[in-house]
Amino acid sequence: MEHVLDLKLDKPAVAIFGSARLTEDHPVYEEAAYLAERLARKGIHVLTGGGPGLMEAANRGAHRANGEGKSYGIRIQIPHESTDDSLMYHHETVDFEKFYARQSTLIYNAQGHVAMVGGVGTAFEVLEVLTLMQTGFMPKNPILLYDWDYWQPLYDMVVNMIEEGTVSPEDIKLLQLTNDVDEIADRLLIRLNGGLQ
């Protein structure tokens, strides 16, 4: 049985989540690539699900940085992620057969978590990280959600849960929305690298 894999990374890492279905002509594609490139240039490793779309964009950005941070693709063969085209942007590729092992490896090896625009899988990743933080299985650090309008419904859902009493009020602070990729990069660099350098 597959288990969570410790990647034994030598530097801090950020997991960038996002849709496999959005192509290079989507405006968020370059935003994801730019974010990853900024992080990698400052020595932050970039982890993604290793597939196409915004995962490819993030791996691509980290790869083109030629910096200290590397691009890691944590892959599994599922619909909409069955292409190998994005492999050229991985410094390292890790393949899994079980979804839970792949997802847990991606989440647990990262000290920062960013969600770009995505579908059910991306929302699942955000909620899993939030749950792990709520329950004390991960340190409580903000999950940065890019595109305020896109993620507002999920944020509002958690607010509604707080109003129902099913979620602790302080947990909403773990979801932070922004439309500024530079703000995301700056905050991660300050927290993980001790400053913008």
C-alpha positions as CSV (number, residue, x, y, z in Angstrom):
1,M,0.0,0.0,0.0
2,E,1.3,3.5,-0.9
3,H,1.9,5.9,1.9
4,V,2.7,9.6,2.2
5,L,6.2,10.1,0.8
6,D,8.6,12.4,2.6
7,L,10.4,14.2,-0.3
8,K,13.3,15.2,2.0
9,L,13.4,18.7,0.5
10,D,16.4,20.8,1.3
11,K,14.5,24.1,1.1
12,P,11.0,25.3,2.0
13,A,8.2,24.4,-0.5
14,V,4.9,25.8,-1.7
15,A,2.1,23.7,-3.1
16,I,0.3,25.5,-5.9
17,F,-3.1,24.0,-6.7
18,G,-5.1,24.7,-9.8
19,S,-7.2,23.4,-12.7
20,A,-5.7,20.8,-15.1
21,R,-8.2,22.0,-17.7
22,L,-7.2,25.6,-18.2
23,T,-4.8,26.1,-21.2
24,E,-2.0,28.4,-21.9
25,D,-4.3,31.1,-23.4
26,H,-6.2,31.5,-20.1
27,P,-5.0,34.6,-18.2
28,V,-4.5,32.7,-14.9
29,Y,-1.9,30.4,-16.6
30,E,0.7,33.1,-16.8
31,E,-0.2,34.3,-13.3
32,A,0.6,30.8,-11.9
33,A,3.8,30.7,-13.9
34,Y,4.9,34.1,-12.7
35,L,4.1,33.3,-9.1
36,A,6.1,30.0,-9.2
37,E,9.0,31.8,-11.0
38,R,9.2,34.4,-8.3
39,L,9.3,31.8,-5.5
40,A,11.8,29.6,-7.2
41,R,14.2,32.5,-7.9
42,K,14.3,33.0,-4.1
43,G,15.0,29.4,-3.2
44,I,11.4,28.1,-2.7
45,H,10.6,24.7,-4.2
46,V,7.3,24.5,-6.1
47,L,5.1,21.5,-5.8
48,T,2.1,20.7,-8.0
49,G,-0.1,17.8,-9.0
50,G,2.2,17.4,-12.0
51,G,-0.5,17.6,-14.6
52,P,-1.4,20.0,-17.4
53,G,-3.2,23.3,-17.1
54,L,-2.3,25.5,-14.1
55,M,-0.2,22.8,-12.6
56,E,2.0,22.8,-15.7
57,A,2.0,26.6,-15.6
58,A,3.4,26.6,-12.0
59,N,6.0,23.9,-12.8
60,R,6.9,25.8,-15.9
61,G,7.5,29.1,-14.0
62,A,9.7,27.4,-11.4
63,H,11.6,25.6,-14.1
64,R,12.4,28.8,-16.1
65,A,13.6,30.6,-12.9
66,N,17.0,28.8,-13.0
67,G,17.1,29.6,-9.3
68,E,17.6,27.6,-6.1
69,G,14.0,26.4,-6.0
70,K,13.0,23.4,-8.1
71,S,9.8,22.2,-9.8
72,Y,8.3,19.0,-8.4
73,G,5.4,17.2,-10.2
74,I,3.5,14.9,-7.9
75,R,1.5,12.9,-10.4
76,I,-1.2,10.4,-10.8
77,Q,-3.1,9.1,-13.9
78,I,-6.6,10.4,-13.8
79,P,-8.9,12.0,-16.4
80,H,-7.7,15.5,-17.6
81,E,-4.2,14.8,-16.2
82,S,-3.2,11.9,-18.4
83,T,-0.7,13.9,-20.6
84,D,3.0,13.7,-20.3
85,D,3.6,17.0,-22.1
86,S,4.1,18.9,-18.8
87,L,7.0,16.6,-17.8
88,M,9.5,18.8,-19.5
89,Y,8.9,21.4,-16.8
90,H,9.6,19.1,-13.8
91,H,13.0,19.0,-12.2
92,E,11.7,16.0,-10.3
93,T,8.6,13.8,-11.0
94,V,7.0,11.5,-8.4
95,D,4.3,9.1,-9.6
96,F,1.6,7.5,-7.6
97,E,-1.2,5.0,-8.2
98,K,-3.4,6.0,-5.2
99,F,-5.0,9.4,-5.1
100,Y,-4.9,9.8,-1.3
101,A,-1.1,9.1,-1.2
102,R,-0.5,11.6,-4.0
103,Q,-2.6,14.3,-2.4
104,S,-1.2,13.8,1.0
105,T,2.4,13.9,-0.3
106,L,1.7,17.1,-2.1
107,I,0.1,18.7,0.9
108,Y,2.4,17.5,3.7
109,N,5.7,18.4,1.9
110,A,4.6,22.0,1.6
111,Q,4.9,24.8,4.1
112,G,2.8,27.1,2.0
113,H,-0.4,26.5,0.0
114,V,-1.8,28.5,-2.8
115,A,-5.0,27.8,-4.8
116,M,-5.3,29.3,-8.2
117,V,-8.6,28.9,-10.2
118,G,-9.6,25.3,-10.1
119,G,-12.4,22.8,-10.0
120,V,-13.7,20.3,-7.5
121,G,-10.2,18.8,-7.1
122,T,-8.7,22.1,-6.2
123,A,-11.5,22.9,-3.8
124,F,-11.0,19.5,-2.2
125,E,-7.3,20.3,-1.7
126,V,-8.1,23.6,-0.1
127,L,-10.6,22.0,2.2
128,E,-8.3,19.2,3.1
129,V,-5.5,21.6,4.1
130,L,-8.0,23.6,6.1
131,T,-9.2,20.5,7.9
132,L,-5.7,19.3,8.7
133,M,-4.9,22.8,10.1
134,Q,-8.2,22.9,12.1
135,T,-7.5,19.5,13.7
136,G,-3.8,20.2,14.5
137,F,-2.2,17.8,12.0
138,M,-0.6,20.8,10.2
139,P,0.7,24.2,11.4
140,K,-1.9,26.9,11.0
141,N,-0.7,29.1,8.1
142,P,-3.0,31.0,5.7
143,I,-4.2,29.2,2.6
144,L,-3.8,31.9,-0.1
145,L,-6.7,31.9,-2.6
146,Y,-6.0,33.7,-5.9
147,D,-9.0,35.5,-7.6
148,W,-11.3,37.0,-5.0
149,D,-14.5,36.6,-7.1
150,Y,-13.8,33.0,-7.9
151,W,-13.1,31.8,-4.4
152,Q,-15.7,34.1,-2.6
153,P,-18.4,31.4,-2.7
154,L,-16.2,28.9,-0.9
155,Y,-15.2,31.6,1.6
156,D,-18.9,32.4,2.2
157,M,-19.7,28.7,2.7
158,V,-17.2,28.6,5.6
159,V,-18.6,31.9,7.0
160,N,-22.1,30.2,6.9
161,M,-20.7,27.2,8.8
162,I,-19.3,29.6,11.4
163,E,-22.7,31.2,11.8
164,E,-24.2,27.7,12.2
165,G,-21.7,26.9,14.8
166,T,-20.1,24.0,12.9
167,V,-16.7,25.8,12.3
168,S,-14.7,27.8,14.8
169,P,-14.7,31.6,14.1
170,E,-10.9,31.9,14.1
171,D,-10.7,29.3,11.2
172,I,-11.9,31.8,8.6
173,K,-8.5,33.6,9.1
174,L,-6.9,30.5,7.5
175,L,-8.6,31.4,4.1
176,Q,-7.2,34.6,2.6
177,L,-8.4,35.9,-0.7
178,T,-6.4,38.2,-3.0
179,N,-6.3,39.3,-6.6
180,D,-2.5,40.2,-6.4
181,V,0.0,37.5,-7.2
182,D,2.8,39.7,-6.0
183,E,1.1,39.9,-2.6
184,I,1.0,36.1,-2.5
185,A,4.7,35.8,-3.4
186,D,5.8,38.5,-1.0
187,R,3.9,37.0,1.9
188,L,5.3,33.5,1.3
189,L,8.8,34.8,0.9
190,I,8.6,36.7,4.1
191,R,7.3,33.7,6.0
192,L,9.3,31.0,4.4
193,N,12.6,32.7,3.4
194,G,12.9,35.3,6.1
195,G,12.3,38.2,3.8
196,L,12.2,39.4,0.2
197,Q,16.0,39.6,-0.1
